[in-house]
Amino acid sequence: MMKFTKISAAVLFMLTPLLGPAHAETNELSIGTGVDPAFSAFYVADKLGIFKSNDLEVDLKTGPSGSAMVGLLNQNQIQAAFGAEQAGILNSTLDPNITVLAEGAALQSWFAIVGKNLNSLDDLKGKKVGVARGTGSEIFWLAMLKTLNLNASDYQVIQVDAPEMIAAVERGDIDAYSAWEPWVSKGLAAVPGTKILRDNDGIIEGRVYFYVNQEWVKANPEAAKRFTKSLVEATRVINEEPQKAVGVVAEFLKLEPQMLDGMMKKIRFDVRLDQQSIDNLAIGASQLDATKKLRKPVDWPTFVNASLLESVAPDKVKFELPK
């Protein structure tokens, strides 16, 4: 009997290379974003246990902005991120594994130029403006210059991460900043003499996107599908149970629920990939190209991968890629 067991084990050992190693998917992943109500789908899915109910163990990390965290998708340091157009585009030219999963939210009256002791954009000429490069801050700033036919050389643009903008304008290091909520409302409340010089109404409707690392997706297709399903479910809670969502997000972001409720009403939460989603990405790519930051042309068929969203919510996918 022992001899038979040893022969069988030997045969199995020889067959193993032919059969290939069994691959067990992991249900663990790290995700990253900023501290911004626009990223509520991540917070709600995590704090309400939606990820766990879909058999996922998720480590949610936050940084100075969602766009800053997109860079961690490079080399699979994290597996998913939530950020603006330019961040995804730029990082996809470094690592083609970084792809768009879906748009997560559209932002109305969300971005603004906040100035201190200034009355108009005319007063801003020659002054220092804080802009967070590669984020919605820069996208709005560049779109405003183009739409209003303003001369970029009339302003001194200073790189400032969004969380540092309020302190910088208060100290006088900058005279104004281009930002999004909650930094707009927080700055107006915290710094005397500040006012909105221009918001994004009529300039651009900002959007934020879910990005994933395809190396992880290909190794864990079922977990990736459950992750996508979790985002759709979290977004449904935000839309159908708004007060529940506000409570969760307010606690996570350390914001007054009443202030946050007003902010979230300015956001359309919807997990989708439609033509407007793609058009906004194309605007981000053209801005990067115009400012000589685009390392190489965007590989649109690789960068936009709709397969996960199609598997969960096919009615939310309808677009044509740029030529």
N, C-alpha and C positions, 0 to 999 in steps of 0.2 A: 504493500500500500504506500509506503514511504517512497519507494522507487518511482511509482506512477506519479506521485505528487511532484517529485523533483523534475521528471521529464516534462510534465505539463507546464510547470513554471518556466522551464527553459524554453519550451516552444512559445509560450506567451511572451517571454522576453525578446525572442527573435522576431516575433510578429509586431511588436510595439512600434518600431520605426515605420513599418508598412501601414499600420492603421493610423498612425499619427497620434499625438498627445490629445487627450480629451480636454476641451476648453470649457471651463465653467465661467459664466459671466459674473462680473462683480456688480453688486447693487450699491457700491459706494462711489461717490463723486464729490469733488469740490467745485463750488460755483462762486463767482465774484461779481460784485457790482458796487455802486456808490450809495450815498445816503440821500435819497431823493424820492419823493412820493411817486414819481413816474416808474420807479422800479418795484412798485408794490406787489406785483405778481410773485416775485422771489420771496419777499417777506411773508406774505400771506400763505404761500405754499409751505414754507418752513414752519412758521409759528402756529399754524392751525393743523399741522400734522398731515397735510395733503401728500407731501413727499413720502412720509412713512406709510400712509394708507396705500400707496402704490409700490410698496416694498422697496423703497430707496432710502439709503443712509446718506444724507446730504450735509456737507460742511459748508455753511454760508459765510463767505468772507466779504468784508466791505473795505473800500479804500477811498482816496480823495475824490474819485469820480468813477462812474461806471466805465467810462472810456479808458481810464488808467488801468482798470482791472482786465480789460480785454486783452492787453498785452501778455497776461499770464497764460493765455491759451497757447502761446508759443511753446512748442516742445511738450505740450500736454501737462503743464504745471498745474492748471486747473482744467476742468472739462467743459464748463459752460460759463458764459458771462452775459451781462445785460448792459449795453452802452449805445452810444450814438454812431452815426454813419461813418464818419472819418476814421474812427478807431478801428472798426472792423475792416475797412478797406485797406488802411495802411498795414495792419498786422497780417492780413491775408497775403500781401506781397512778400512778407518775410516767411510765412509758413502757410502753404496752400491747404493745410489741414483745417485752417480756420474758416468756417463757413457760416452763412446766415441760416438760422433755423426758421425764424419768423420775425415780423414786426410785433412788438409787444404793447406799444402805446403811441398815440399821437397827442401832441401838446399844443393847446390853444392858449394864447395870452400867457405864455409860460416863460419866455425869455425877455430880458430887458437890459437896457443900458442904464445903470444906476449911477448918478453923479452927485458929488458933494459940493454944495455952494455954487451950483451951475443951474442955469434956467433952461438951456436948450442945447441941441447938438452943435449949434454955432459956437457956443461958449466952450465947447470941448476941444476946439481946434488948438493945436499946440500943447495940449495937456497929455498926461499919462493915463493910459487906459489898460486895466488889467484884463487879460484874456487867457483862458486856459487852452493851450494849443492842443489840437487833435480831439477836441470835445465839441458838444453842442454850443459852447460859448464861442468858439472860433467860427463854427458854421453860421451862427446867427450874425456875428460881427461882419463876416465877409459878405453874407447875403444882404445885410443892411447897406454896406458901402456900395454894392452893385446896384441895388434897387433904387437907392436915393441919389445915385450918381455922385458919391462923395469921393474925395481923393485920399487914399490910404496914407500918403506921405504927410498929410496934415495932422496926424496923430502919432503919439509915441506909444507903441504897443509894448506892454510889459507882460512877460509870462508870469501868471499867478494862478495857482490851483484854486478851485472854487471855494473850499473851506477857509482859505486864507484871505479872500478878497475883502471881507467886511473889516477885518483888523487892519488890512493894508490901507483902505480908504479912510478909516478912522485916524490912523497915524499920519496920513498925508503922504504915504509912499506912492499912492496913485490918486488920481482925481476922480476916476470913475471905473466901473467894471462892467463887463458883459457876462451875464450869468443867467441861471435858471432858478426856478423855485426848488427848495425853500430859501435860497440865498438872496433872492430879490426881496421877499417879504421880511426876512430876518434883518437884512441890512437897513431897510427903511425904518424898522422898529428900533434898531440898536444905535444908529448913528444920526445925531441931529444934523439937519441941513441937507439930508439926502432926498433925492426925488428921482422918479423915472423920467429919463430923457426921451426914451423911445422903447416900445415893446415890439413883439414880433408880429402883431396884427398887420396884415398886408405885406409882410416881408417874407416870412417862411413859416410853415407849420412844422415844427420839429418832430422828430420821431426817434424812438429808441428800439433797439433790436436785440433779440436773443441770438447769441452766437455759440457754436459748439465746436469742439475739436473732433474732426472726422476720424482720427486714429482711434479715439475712445469709442465713437459711435460704431465703427466697423467691428471693433472687438466686443461690443456690448449692445447689439441691436435692440434686444427686447428691453433692456434697462433704458436705452435712449428713447424708445417709444413711450415707456411709462413716464419718463421725465417730461416729454412733450405733453402727454395727457395731463400731468400734474399742473402744468402751466395753464392749460385750457380750463381746468377745474378751478384753479385759483382765480383766474380772471372772471369766471362765472360768479364766484362769491363776491368779488369786488363790485360787479354790476348789479347783482340781484340782492345782496345783503350789504349795502354800502356802510351802514353804521357799524356792523360787525367788523368790516374791513378797516374802517377808520380807526376803531379802537385798537386793533392789532398794530397798524402802521404807526399810529401816534405814539404808542408805547415804545416801539422799536426805534423810531426816529427822535424820540424825546421832544415832541411837538404838542402844542395845545390842540386837542381834538377839534375845537371850533375853527382854528386857523387852518388845520389840515383839511377839514371838510370842504372849506372854500377852495383850497388848492386842487383837491381831487376832482372837483366839479369841472375843472378846466382841462381834464385829461379824458381822452377816449381810450378806454382799455379794451383792446381786442387783439387776440392772437390771429394774425392774418399775414398773407403774402399776396397783395393785390398790386395793381399797376401803380398806385400812389406809393406803395412801399418801395417798389423798384425805382420809381422816378426820384424819390428822395435820396436813395443811394447813389443814383447817377449824378445828382446835384453835388453830393459830397465828393464824388470822384472828380468832377470837373473843377471844383474849388481846389482840390489838392494838386491837380494837374496845372492849373493856372498859377499856383504859388510854388511850382517846381518841387513839390514834396512827394509826388507819386513816383515811386521807384521804377515801376513798369506798368503797362496797361492792366486794367482789371480783367482777370479771366472770369467773366460773368457766369458761364455754365458751371464752373467749379465753385465759385464763391457763393452763389445762391443755390442751395440744395433743398428743394421743397419736399423731399421724399418722406421725412419724418412727419411733417404737418399733414401731408396728403394721407398718411396712414391713420391719422387721428381725426382730422377735420378737413376732409377733401373739399368741402364747400367753401373753405376759407382761402383756397389757392386758385388764383387766376391772374396771369400776367404774361407779358412778353419781355424778354431780356433786351438790353441795349444791343445795338448792332456792333 
